């Protein structure tokens, strides 16, 4: 069994009188795709925001490679090896795709003001390395034709891929994908499934994903955790979770939906 990369231990968060996440625990193993599912308001994105240090847990803790994230300032999360995409795309729209991806290399920037001013050999070597890393990601995600395009002029589906690319340019150990198929058509979603599998197998990056598209979940996930109203309903393989009575009632909603999901997983 693979070692644990990230562990959430009895995490809860309360906003005023609302308990958004209630005593949630799970482990993400190195090298897997672990997916959070559940209806709107289940607490999935709140869990992401706890890991990203946007929110502080009311109780519990989150541990990543032995580091307790709940004791880390938000700006350290990327340097620890955690990258994230957002449901609502967050890019620099008036910069090119290439420049957006180079910004993703900021966590590896180690030069000082003096070396930058005089453009020393160390700075030049770092810039060459950054460009090489970015070009590899561009090739992986088939973004060659958009390299010099302004983000503002790109279709929505391409922007989603650019945001994924920027996250990969940080060379994360753990990639948080917040609804990667949101707003994509069927063909684009199939491409996203292909790329998630490449990210896992070719780059060796562990993926923690929030997703509503059960077809995508079934194709790429090693394990799934289902949530409802801030609590854990079930954890297991996609097939085990999709047959759990509580998941059927809270998330899938009907026998017809269940039959459709089984066909996707077959």
C-alpha positions, 0 to 999 in steps of 0.5 A: 500500500502506498504511503500517505501524502496528506492526512485530514484528521477530524477537521471541522469548520464553522461559519457563525452558526453554520457547521460547514464541515463536521469531523471529516477525516481522510488520507490521500495516498501518494500516487493516486487520484482521490476524489471528493463528490457530493451535492452542492453545499456538501463541504467539498470546496471548503475542504479544499480551502482548508488545505489551501489555508484560505480558511482555518479549521475550527477543530482538527488538523491537516498534515502534508508530508509530516508538516502540519498545514494548519500551522503554516501561513498561506503563502508557504503552501505552494512552496511545500508542494501543493498547487491548485486550480479553481472552479472559477478560472484565476488567470492573468487575462491580459498576459500571454499563455506563456507568461501565465505559465512562467508565473507558475514558476515563482515558487522556484525563484531564488535570486536576489535583487543584485543578481537580477540587476546584473543578470548573472549567470545563475539568473540566466541559467534559472530562466533557461530552466524555467522556460524548459519546464514550461515548454514541457508542460505546454507539450504535455497539454497540447498548448503549442498553438496558444503559447503566445496568445492572450488569455483574454481571447481564448475559449473557456475550455482552453483557459481551463487547460491553461490554469491546469498548466500553470499549476503543473509548472509549480512542479507540485507533489499534490495537485488540487483540482476544483471541478476540472470539467466544469463548463467543458463539453463532452470532448473537452471532458474526455481530454481532461480525463486523459490529461489527469491520467497522464499527470498521475502516470507520467509526472507522478503527481498525486491528485485530489479532485472535487468533481460533479461529472460522475463519468470523469470520476469513474474514469480517473479516480482510484478512491472516492469520498462522498460528502453530504451536509459537511459530513462523510457518507462513504469512502472507497472505490468509485464502484463501492461509493456509487452503490452506497445507499446514502450516496444514492439518496443524497447525491445521485437522487434516483434509480435512473441516475444510478443505472446511468452511472453504472454504465459509465463505470462498466 
